[in-house]
Amino acid sequence: MNLTRLVYYSQRNPSETLNVQDLIETCQRNNARQNLTGILHYNGDHFLQVLEGGRAEVSAIYHRIARDTRHVNIILMECTDVRERMFPVWSMGLHEGLEGRSREIFLRYFATDEVNPETVNVDSLLDVLQDFAAELS
Ligand SMILES: Cc1cc2nc3c(=O)[nH]c(=O)nc-3n(C[C@H](O)[C@H](O)[C@H](O)COP(=O)(O)O)c2cc1C
């Protein structure tokens, strides 16, 4: 099986109701069935998500997620074959908020705590998410 990693970010759609707990439970239930893993960061405004798994499964879930009206302005940053998973532990880990320690981590890699589509670099984003993941485990 080829292993693929997909990274995107998006913005919460303020016109839609969002229950993050319900969302993450759906992610975990569906992803576990398809051997998908990853991490979802939500800071109250932006989502950053990494999905890892078989190419067909990653592609299919991304297309489903992209149609979800709970978020908008979806920017696909990377979709590439990889040798191993960076986030093998959770069917979908949830990291919420950008205060305190998380903000410190974020500012290690980015000059401001605004996620700017023009300036964000995918490798830095993955570094941040790996540090967030280390906080979770
Ligand atoms: C930011 C965001 C991330 C999501 N990530 C996933 C995911 O990793 N896996 C998943 O199955 N659904 C994810 N969803 C939900 C899907 O868009 C869709 O609602 C869900 O897969 C439908 O599942 P259901 O048919 O079991 O209700 C995400 C939605 C949003 C807004």
The ligand as an SDF file (V2000), in Angstrom:
LIG
                    3D

 31 33  0  0  0  0  0  0  0  0999 V2000
  -12.1600   20.6020    9.6320 C   0  0  0  0  0  0  0  0  0  0  0  0
  -12.8430   19.2860    9.3780 C   0  0  0  0  0  0  0  0  0  0  0  0
  -12.1090   18.1090    9.4360 C   0  0  0  0  0  0  0  0  0  0  0  0
  -12.7160   16.8770    9.2070 C   0  0  0  0  0  0  0  0  0  0  0  0
  -11.9700   15.7430    9.2610 N   0  0  0  0  0  0  0  0  0  0  0  0
  -12.5650   14.5460    9.0510 C   0  0  0  0  0  0  0  0  0  0  0  0
  -11.8190   13.3380    9.1310 C   0  0  0  0  0  0  0  0  0  0  0  0
  -10.6080   13.3210    9.3840 O   0  0  0  0  0  0  0  0  0  0  0  0
  -12.4880   12.1800    8.9340 N   0  0  0  0  0  0  0  0  0  0  0  0
  -13.8180   12.1280    8.6710 C   0  0  0  0  0  0  0  0  0  0  0  0
  -14.3690   11.0390    8.5040 O   0  0  0  0  0  0  0  0  0  0  0  0
  -14.5490   13.2500    8.5920 N   0  0  0  0  0  0  0  0  0  0  0  0
  -13.9540   14.4550    8.7860 C   0  0  0  0  0  0  0  0  0  0  0  0
  -14.7070   15.5980    8.7320 N   0  0  0  0  0  0  0  0  0  0  0  0
  -16.1660   15.4660    8.5780 C   0  0  0  0  0  0  0  0  0  0  0  0
  -16.5610   15.2110    7.1430 C   0  0  0  0  0  0  0  0  0  0  0  0
  -16.5900   16.4290    6.4510 O   0  0  0  0  0  0  0  0  0  0  0  0
  -17.9750   14.5770    7.1160 C   0  0  0  0  0  0  0  0  0  0  0  0
  -18.8700   15.3790    7.8150 O   0  0  0  0  0  0  0  0  0  0  0  0
  -17.9690   13.2140    7.7680 C   0  0  0  0  0  0  0  0  0  0  0  0
  -16.9280   12.4110    7.2810 O   0  0  0  0  0  0  0  0  0  0  0  0
  -19.3150   12.5200    7.5180 C   0  0  0  0  0  0  0  0  0  0  0  0
  -19.3160   11.3760    8.2810 O   0  0  0  0  0  0  0  0  0  0  0  0
  -20.6820   10.5720    8.5790 P   0  0  0  0  0  0  0  0  0  0  0  0
  -21.2060   10.1900    7.2270 O   0  0  0  0  0  0  0  0  0  0  0  0
  -20.2370    9.4140    9.4230 O   0  0  0  0  0  0  0  0  0  0  0  0
  -21.5720   11.5240    9.3300 O   0  0  0  0  0  0  0  0  0  0  0  0
  -14.1070   16.8380    8.9270 C   0  0  0  0  0  0  0  0  0  0  0  0
  -14.8210   18.0220    8.8540 C   0  0  0  0  0  0  0  0  0  0  0  0
  -14.2130   19.2390    9.0860 C   0  0  0  0  0  0  0  0  0  0  0  0
  -15.0180   20.5050    9.0310 C   0  0  0  0  0  0  0  0  0  0  0  0
  1  2  1  0
  2  3  1  0
  2 30  2  0
  3  4  2  0
  4  5  1  0
  4 28  1  0
  5  6  2  0
  6  7  1  0
  6 13  1  0
  7  8  2  0
  7  9  1  0
  9 10  1  0
 10 11  2  0
 10 12  1  0
 12 13  2  0
 13 14  1  0
 14 15  1  0
 14 28  1  0
 15 16  1  0
 16 17  1  0
 16 18  1  0
 18 19  1  0
 18 20  1  0
 20 21  1  0
 20 22  1  0
 22 23  1  0
 23 24  1  0
 24 25  2  0
 24 26  1  0
 24 27  1  0
 28 29  2  0
 29 30  1  0
 30 31  1  0
M  END
$$$$
